[in-house]
Amino acid sequence: MISQRSVVACVALMVLLAACSVTSFAQRSASQPAVIPSPKSVLGFTPGDDRTIAGWSQITDYFERLDRASDRVLVQTLGQSTLKRPLIVAFISARENILALPKYKEIQQQLADPRKITSNLQRDRLLANGKVVVTISCSIHSTEIVASQMSMQLAYELATAQDPDTRAILQNTILLLIPSPNPDGIDIVANWYRKTLGTPYEGKEPPELYHHYAGHDDNRDWFMLNLKETQLITRLLWQEWFPEIVYDVHQQGSNGSRFFIPPFYDPPNPNISPLLLRQVGLIGHKVAADLQAAGFKGVLTNALYDTWWHGGFRTAPYFHNSIGILSEAASAHLMTPSTVTTEQLARSSTRGMRSAIEATTNFPDPWPAGQWHPRDIMGMEMISARSILEMASKFRSEYLRNFCELGRTSIESSNKGEPQAYLIPAGQARDESVAKLVGSLIDQGVEVFRLDRELHAVLATQIVRRTNPVAEKVGSYRRLASLNSSSMQEVPTGSYIIFLSQPQRTNVLALFEPQIYPNRLTAQGEAERPYDVAGWTLPLQMNVDAPAVVAIKEQPSERKLTLLTDTNEVRADLALPLKKGDESPIKNPLKQPVRVGIYKSSMGNMDEGWTRYVFDTFNVPYSSVRDTDMRQGSLNAKFDAMILPSQTATQILNGNAAGTFPPEYTGGITDAGMKNLKEFVTGGGMLICFDNACDLVIKEFNLPLRNVLEGVRSSEFYCPGSIVALDVDNKNPIAATLPSSMPAYFINSSAFAATSDASVRVVARYAKENVLLSGWLLGEDKLRGQIALAEVSVGKGRIVLFGFRPQHRGQTWGTLPFIWNALSSATATSTEE
Ligand SMILES: [Zn+2]
């Protein structure tokens, strides 16, 4: 068997075999084939070759072969993706580490929660024996396809290399390599690429969401955990393995820098430890230097991408005391090379980079334009991965110590003016939202306790912002200004309490506090766009009451608490149906059956995907309505209600332009579809529009409403992904059971004024004052008191217009009842008529 191996292995391997443990290889050879297959020998091409692509079954097949052939590789199936493909992780390390994985997992779990470490001696032993756990995740965004192909080559090289540097990496680190956290998307892209190869559409991105529900938002789900994929990987990372370093490999547009690597751009999230930000920067600069040394040009740091937002593959680690690294290589056209001109580079600018041809300190060596191949992307990603592993290996004990220390600081930290805990009081009458909120926390490893007897505590429901303008600029604020006057209250048995004294202290703060995004303006006085959303406070999005606990009367020994470990414990507490297997346990909230259509554009629309997600999760039946269905008409015969998810008027009407895609993917609903929609409404149907889709409907139906934010400059008004307050008319059936004041999600959304109020019934308005609850709002006066949700009668039917996003990213459970109430009244109206 040994000689068989050496036939394909290099001379170095033969030297090694001569030098060291021959018996161990002989022992393995009894059960394993000796030859480690290269990706080329299995796929028939080298990953990264122009116009080649490996689909998911080829990738998993390759990793299975590697698992069988190499004692450095162990492949584990985590579970099934949304569309039932296997989601895998490959553990790659030295043979002796792979054989002792349970031991290293145990060490990680102790380092992650220093309360498990009882003496300095024990800690020193853990630091001496532990390995740095590194996660590398490839192509969560499936059109950023090269990393998924690269993963096979990276695994092969780590499995076969015998040089001292690689051997040191393997000895000191354990790599959790995820070839893709979105297997379904790999096949959507691979199938589309093969189908269009050699046609005029070669290299175009597929005209559909590359995640069944989320599309690109599959990387916005890492605290909400709506998707199967995020649930499975979150369990792996934050309940089992606690990696010290997480590297998420992406691609960006084609015409800018060739490669972005941290340090990131401003603003930083104030809850991220400065030590982590420094470590992120250190690794980033090491990668940038290694790329430069290897002759790669066009590497950019300190630009565009920031650490403000939460919920990404590489942002979630910051709130688990870990280092999150992002890289963004310039894209080719999927696996087809692209040509980039100097003019295109010159026009490419972003925060932190004026132009991709101008040398600056953070971009010292611009790329000189030309052909750009998948191989270039792969080369940079391979060096980057290698560089990060080298850092992890060389500074092994530092990474372990810092990780452990950050956990200890989180547990011991008790900053003055900060709450001791957050509370989710029992008896809120929003049981499904409470179960989902607490369940998501448990699933990401946050400690949540149930009170088994009442407690007396000082609660602060109002978290007051600092008014000092200097402090506001840097995003800091006073957390509990009004707490001193509060008095002890009784907190009922069955409430949930989340103490800040736990390893995930910053995660709890980042999810429960309001975000106060600093005012950042360009030199021209326009708002500087944040990379992602500005606010996401989870209890606000879910309209769950979650006051801060300022003081507790009972001593810790007197408190009766149960630590929750399973979502079903919460569901059982609340007498909700339990979660079994894959099925959503939530009961359909509609009062009677309604035939619902959800418009599905042939362009792929994330808001449409999330709408389906919410309907599937709440077990509300619906049919997707395609452009062709809209054009054909007879909609009343099939539907009682039609939903238009947020999308621009042009996209809904025109879809993809003729010639840009195969004919079956071009054209929107067209004028014919619009005529059919009008017939549907006048004939008694209910039309529900979310945010941007309202523009088209207001215009085409000539409704007496006007979007007051249309065309307003960002110097006058700006509100990117924030939580705002609504005043609700809960006598309107659409707002039945909802409070008169509540939060809603606004993401560059809409606000209406009624031009004549005869037929307009206002269900909710943006609050008259203190509109912003979390995030960033410039020009509040533009929003105050304007219509946020209205219904208008048209013929025998009705149109319901949401200015905000009632189902944003599947996170805004607080505003979902508006949708269920509207639908519940859909058939009632047609029956009356
Ligand atoms: Zn991406």
Residues whose N, C-alpha, C, O or C-beta is under 5 A from the ligand:
A	BS01	ZN	H141 E144 H250 Q251
